[in-house]
């Protein structure tokens, strides 16, 4: 069994595998612009973040009913369990669905039906994080937060994702203030394609507690010092960075340098159906390519639980951390 870990940067829409996409398309009478799963997989060659987002949003057309969202989350949790995931904080993008006429309640009820039985079925505790699309307006984000109010008992926090460049965090100051007033935790994508300055802005203007990606902090030594000092977790997604050309090859990934610098980094899968692997596959890829030792992998697993929003269940966090310390690394998948 792989090392116990938490996954903190996972877009549930990004777990839509071609086989499930075609099954849901058939069930819902949606025609996809691909002949079969092979042709669809062949389209997964992206030149940048935007080229991925175009295909990603197109394929979401197959998600129509609450049952579709339940099936999507079930499929993810089953795969995640096999890769050692014990706790998952799952992103979803309500605007990507409400824009297509699927009500936010359908999305949340559907996902919740899966997450509610996740521990019993898959041994995975879960949290749900609602993300705003940063290339949509601040008003749209506020309307989304408002529409989510009847479901706040299911939502732990808010996030910010989609096309980063040209959409600085400060654009969403007001909605993050409102989310904070509702008691929601705060994360945001920053410093993936956007500059290190966006990471500072996410911390200072939005008050985020965890930065998604944050890779480009390495261009700003003062920022690295601050992130280390304040113990701000970064949710890295190595295979995603290669697929979206944020870095040229996995060998160029700064993960190791970031660990050496003392940053609280975690390894995650982002949109695993599109980027060549789930979280355990990301662990295995960095172990092999960056020459990580078992103690590096243990640190990454430990960090994942330290960075989790488990403040409401410290007993559980302590249990997971004890499992990490007791784990014996063998030659199998990490
Ligand atoms: Zn992401």
Boltz pocket constraint, residues with backbone or C-beta under 6 A from the ligand:
constraints:
  - pocket:
      binder: B
      contacts: [[A, 9], [A, 11], [A, 161], [A, 189], [A, 212], [A, 270], [A, 271]]
      max_distance: 6.0
